[in-house]
Amino acid sequence: MHQDFQNIDEYIALQDAAFQPKLQELRQIIREAAPPETQETIAYKMPTFRYNGNLIHFAQFKNHLGIYPASEAIEKYEKELLKYKTSKGAIQLPNNQSLDKKLIQDIVSFNAEILANKKDNRWGSYREQWTELYENMKRLIENTSLTKELKWGMDIYTHQGKNVLSWGGFKHFFSIWFYKGVFLTDPYGVLVAATEGKTKALRQWRLTRLEDFDANKIMEYIDESIQAIKSGKEIVAEKGTSKQITGILKDELQNNKELNAAFEKLTPGRQKEYIIYIEEAKQEKTKRVRMEKIIPMILSKKGLHDKYKH
């Protein structure tokens, strides 16, 4: 496996020509499922997608394409992965088989959900402060049909394998979070997003005192969450998110009216691909080489990765 590369474009370019289309296809599949804030980089000498940590890695080998989503995702999708060779943190996709887009995107989304809450993993430190609320939630959940599963070092309550809710005590509040919270009607106006603008489906109900606990109201939210799962409600991955144009690409567009007109006619997704392609180059010389490469592609109204898309 080649090692003389600085970014994913260079990594793919250094692989055998026969492997490159499939690598680009995998890259696009991951991009579509990953949160907009996700960054592409190189880590452990592999193409890597980062979102509050390592979201997923991949690497090309002689007989297979390896993806590395960590052990929790592999355990989660154990049944779906039976047809592949796996280890604790790796999945081997044979070179002669097509990619399972849905499975890969499910894995990426699963990891993104874990990492979205990574910075808030502090509930254990304040457990004693909220002992009575912990006990109240435990008694309440015993009257439901939810299944308790251990995920990310905490108890998660699920329905048909889908996350419904969990809870924990923080310094200033006790939080009950609903994984389908964005779909709830929230009749009592209690739900908040942990990180406004970034949190997708998950919503929190924060209690600051024991008197705030209302079992009947909480059960209403649990029942509605279960119904959201039964109805198949899911967050649709965002596509074509706009990105600000900077540097050499901005200068070139300002100085070349024909190029600028062609660029503006591209879809937001294609524009973003070109912007990232230029920005990823660390050296000015590399940026200029790439700029020369993409000018005729833009003028031809083509996207950077069009030839790899079906």
DAZI-V683866 format. One record per pair of residues at least 24 apart in sequence whose C-alpha atoms are under 7 Angstrom apart, sorted by the first residue. I is the first residue (numbers start at 1). J is the second residue. If there is no record, write none. Layout:
i: {I | I}
j: {J | J}
//
This chain:
i: {1 | 3 | 6 | 7 | 7 | 7 | 8 | 8 | 8 | 21 | 24 | 25 | 25 | 29 | 29 | 30 | 30 | 32 | 32 | 33 | 33 | 33 | 33 | 34 | 34 | 34 | 51 | 52 | 52 | 53 | 55 | 55 | 55 | 63 | 63 | 64 | 64 | 64 | 64 | 65 | 65 | 65 | 65 | 66 | 66 | 66 | 66 | 67 | 67 | 73 | 73 | 73 | 122 | 123 | 123 | 123 | 126 | 126 | 126 | 127 | 130 | 130 | 133 | 140 | 159 | 164 | 164 | 172 | 173 | 173 | 173 | 174 | 174 | 174 | 175 | 175 | 175 | 175 | 176 | 176 | 176 | 177 | 177 | 177 | 177 | 178 | 178 | 178 | 179 | 180 | 183 | 184 | 184 | 201 | 239 | 240 | 240 | 241 | 241 | 242 | 242 | 243 | 245 | 259 | 262 | 262 | 262 | 263 | 266 | 270 | 270 | 273 | 274}
j: {61 | 45 | 42 | 41 | 42 | 280 | 41 | 42 | 47 | 308 | 308 | 308 | 309 | 101 | 105 | 105 | 108 | 237 | 239 | 105 | 108 | 109 | 237 | 108 | 109 | 112 | 115 | 115 | 116 | 115 | 108 | 111 | 112 | 94 | 95 | 92 | 93 | 94 | 95 | 92 | 93 | 94 | 95 | 90 | 91 | 92 | 93 | 91 | 92 | 107 | 110 | 111 | 170 | 168 | 169 | 170 | 169 | 170 | 171 | 169 | 169 | 174 | 210 | 215 | 226 | 225 | 226 | 208 | 206 | 207 | 208 | 206 | 207 | 208 | 204 | 205 | 206 | 207 | 204 | 205 | 206 | 202 | 203 | 204 | 205 | 202 | 203 | 204 | 203 | 225 | 228 | 224 | 225 | 235 | 269 | 268 | 269 | 268 | 269 | 268 | 272 | 272 | 275 | 299 | 298 | 299 | 301 | 298 | 301 | 303 | 304 | 304 | 304}
//
